[in-house]
Amino acid sequence: MHEVPSHERCRIHGESNLHAVRDGIRVLKTILRERRRRPTQPVPELASRPAADRGVA
């Protein structure tokens, strides 16, 4: 294992725009809203389709 030095530049406006709790809650709300919006539909299995649809003679 080897340490690699890092150099960060100064922030342009001097402060971070990250607000961990507020931003995290906003992301969680978006995920939950999208999950409720699109109910998942089961994908039909190949074996359940007629042979003619699968190209089998």
C-alpha distances in whole Angstrom, upper triangle without the diagonal:
4,7,10,13,16,19,22,26,28,30,33,35,33,33,31,33,31,33,31,34,36,34,33,37,38,35,36,40,39,38,40,43,42,42,45,46,46,47,45,47,47,46,49,48,49,51,53,55,58,58,59,56,54,56,57,60
4,6,10,13,16,19,23,26,28,31,33,31,31,29,32,30,32,31,34,36,34,33,37,38,35,37,40,40,38,41,44,43,43,46,47,47,48,46,49,49,48,51,50,51,54,56,57,60,59,61,58,56,57,59,62
4,6,9,13,16,19,22,24,27,30,27,27,26,28,27,29,28,31,34,32,31,35,36,33,35,38,38,37,40,42,41,42,45,46,46,47,46,49,49,48,52,51,52,55,56,58,61,61,62,59,57,59,60,64
4,6,10,13,16,19,22,25,27,25,26,24,27,26,28,27,31,33,31,30,34,35,32,34,38,37,36,39,41,40,41,44,45,45,47,46,48,48,48,51,51,52,54,56,57,60,60,61,58,56,58,59,63
4,7,10,13,16,19,22,24,22,23,22,25,24,27,26,30,32,30,30,34,34,32,34,38,37,36,40,42,41,42,45,46,46,48,47,50,50,50,53,53,54,57,58,59,62,62,63,60,58,60,62,66
4,7,10,13,15,18,21,19,20,19,21,21,24,24,27,29,27,27,31,31,29,32,35,34,34,37,39,38,39,42,43,43,45,45,48,48,48,51,51,53,56,57,58,61,61,62,59,57,59,61,64
4,7,10,12,15,18,16,17,17,20,20,23,23,27,28,26,27,31,31,30,32,35,34,34,38,39,39,40,43,44,44,46,46,49,50,50,53,53,55,58,59,59,63,63,64,60,59,61,63,66
4,7,9,12,14,13,14,13,16,17,20,21,24,25,23,25,28,28,27,30,32,31,32,35,36,36,38,41,41,42,44,44,47,48,48,52,52,54,57,58,58,62,62,63,59,58,60,62,66
4,6,9,12,11,12,13,15,17,20,21,25,26,24,26,29,28,28,31,33,32,33,36,37,37,39,42,42,42,45,45,48,50,50,53,54,55,59,59,60,63,64,64,61,59,61,64,67
4,6,9,7,10,11,14,16,19,21,24,24,23,25,28,28,27,30,32,32,33,36,37,37,39,42,42,43,46,46,49,51,51,55,56,57,60,61,61,65,66,66,62,61,63,66,69
4,6,5,7,8,10,13,16,18,21,21,20,22,25,24,24,28,29,29,30,33,34,34,36,39,39,40,43,43,47,48,49,52,54,55,59,59,59,63,64,64,60,59,62,64,68
4,6,8,10,11,14,17,20,23,22,21,24,26,25,26,29,30,29,31,34,34,35,37,39,39,40,44,44,48,49,50,53,55,56,60,60,60,64,64,65,61,60,62,65,68
4,6,8,10,13,16,19,21,20,20,23,25,24,25,28,29,28,30,33,33,34,36,38,38,40,43,44,47,50,50,54,55,57,60,61,61,64,65,66,62,61,63,66,70
4,7,10,12,15,18,20,20,20,22,25,24,25,28,29,29,31,34,34,35,37,39,39,41,44,45,48,50,51,55,56,58,61,61,62,65,66,67,63,62,65,67,71
4,6,9,11,14,17,16,16,19,21,21,22,24,26,26,28,30,31,32,34,36,36,38,41,42,45,47,48,52,53,56,59,59,59,63,64,64,61,60,63,65,69
4,5,8,11,14,14,13,15,18,18,18,21,23,23,24,27,28,28,30,33,33,35,37,38,42,44,45,48,50,52,55,55,56,59,60,61,57,56,59,61,65
4,6,9,12,11,10,13,15,15,15,18,20,20,22,24,24,25,28,30,30,32,34,36,39,41,42,46,48,50,53,53,53,57,58,59,55,54,57,59,63
4,6,9,9,7,10,13,12,13,16,17,17,19,21,22,23,25,27,28,30,32,33,37,39,40,44,45,47,50,50,51,55,56,57,53,52,55,57,61
4,6,6,6,8,10,11,12,14,15,16,18,20,21,22,24,26,27,29,31,33,36,38,40,43,45,48,50,50,51,55,56,57,53,53,56,58,62
4,6,5,6,8,10,10,12,14,15,16,18,20,21,22,24,26,27,29,30,34,36,37,41,43,45,48,48,49,53,54,55,51,51,54,56,59
4,6,5,6,9,10,10,12,14,15,16,18,20,21,23,24,26,28,29,33,35,37,41,42,45,48,47,48,52,54,55,51,51,54,56,60
4,5,5,6,9,10,11,13,15,16,17,19,20,21,23,25,27,29,33,35,37,40,42,45,48,47,48,52,54,55,51,51,54,56,59
4,5,5,6,9,10,11,12,14,15,17,19,20,21,23,26,27,31,33,34,38,40,43,45,45,46,49,51,52,48,48,51,53,57
4,5,5,6,9,10,11,12,14,15,17,19,20,22,24,25,29,31,32,36,38,40,43,42,44,47,49,50,46,46,49,51,55
4,5,5,6,9,10,11,12,14,15,17,18,20,22,24,28,30,32,36,38,41,43,42,43,47,49,50,46,46,49,51,55
4,5,5,6,9,10,11,12,14,16,16,19,21,23,27,29,31,35,37,40,42,41,42,46,48,49,45,45,48,50,54
4,5,5,6,9,10,11,12,14,15,17,19,21,24,27,28,32,34,37,39,39,40,43,45,46,42,42,45,47,51
4,5,5,6,9,10,11,12,14,16,18,19,23,25,27,31,33,35,38,37,38,42,44,45,41,41,44,46,50
4,5,5,6,9,10,11,12,15,17,19,22,25,27,31,33,36,38,37,38,42,44,45,41,42,45,47,50
4,5,5,6,9,10,10,13,15,17,21,23,25,29,31,34,37,36,36,40,42,43,39,39,42,44,48
4,6,5,6,9,10,11,13,14,18,21,22,26,28,31,34,33,34,37,39,40,37,36,40,42,45
4,5,5,6,9,10,12,14,17,20,22,26,28,31,34,32,34,37,40,41,37,37,40,42,46
4,5,5,6,9,11,14,17,20,22,26,29,32,34,33,33,37,40,40,36,37,40,42,46
4,5,5,7,9,11,15,18,19,23,26,29,31,30,31,34,36,37,33,34,37,39,42
4,6,6,7,9,13,15,17,21,23,27,29,28,29,32,35,36,32,32,36,37,41
4,6,7,10,13,16,19,22,25,28,30,28,29,33,35,36,33,33,37,39,42
4,6,10,12,16,18,21,24,27,30,28,29,32,35,35,31,32,35,38,41
4,6,9,12,14,18,21,24,26,24,25,28,31,31,28,28,32,34,37
4,6,10,12,16,19,22,24,22,23,26,29,30,26,27,31,32,36
4,7,9,12,15,18,20,19,20,24,26,27,24,24,28,29,32
4,6,9,12,15,17,16,16,20,23,24,20,21,25,26,29
4,6,9,12,14,12,14,18,20,22,18,19,22,24,27
4,6,9,12,11,12,15,17,19,15,15,19,20,24
4,7,9,7,8,12,14,15,12,13,16,17,20
4,5,5,7,11,12,15,12,11,15,15,19
4,5,6,9,9,11,9,8,11,12,15
4,6,8,8,12,10,9,12,11,14
4,7,9,12,10,10,14,13,16
4,6,8,7,7,11,11,13
4,5,6,7,9,9,11
4,5,5,6,5,7
4,5,5,6,7
4,6,8,10
4,5,9
4,6
4
